[in-house]
């Protein structure tokens, strides 16, 4: 797993990641589960709650909001 915040703050961390890719280039990042939390219909709140960060579980409004409210 890539720590996005750390990657944004540390070139050394990024270089270390590159050294672990066995010659493959990291060209895209995905956040499928987190993205589903934002786009999920309220009928599925309970089902998707397991994918939410521990600090926002049980609170669908916070799980769908941006990081500034967490």
Residue, then its C-alpha position, 0 to 999 in steps of 0.5 A: x500500500x502506498x502512503x499518499x500523504x508521505x509520498x507527497x511530502x518525501x522524495x526519498x519515500x517515492x524513490x524507495x517505492x520506485x526501487x521496489x517495483x522491479x522495473x515497473x512504473x507506477x502510472x496510476x493510483x486508484x481508490x475504488x473502495x474509498x470512492x464508493x463511500x463518496x458515491x454510495x446511495x444511502x440505502x447501502x450505508x450499512x453495507x459499505x460501513x466496513x470500508x470506512x476509516x474506523x474514525x468515521x464508521x457508523x457516521x455515513x455523513x462523515x464517511x462521505x465528506x472530505x478529509x477536512x471534516x474527519 
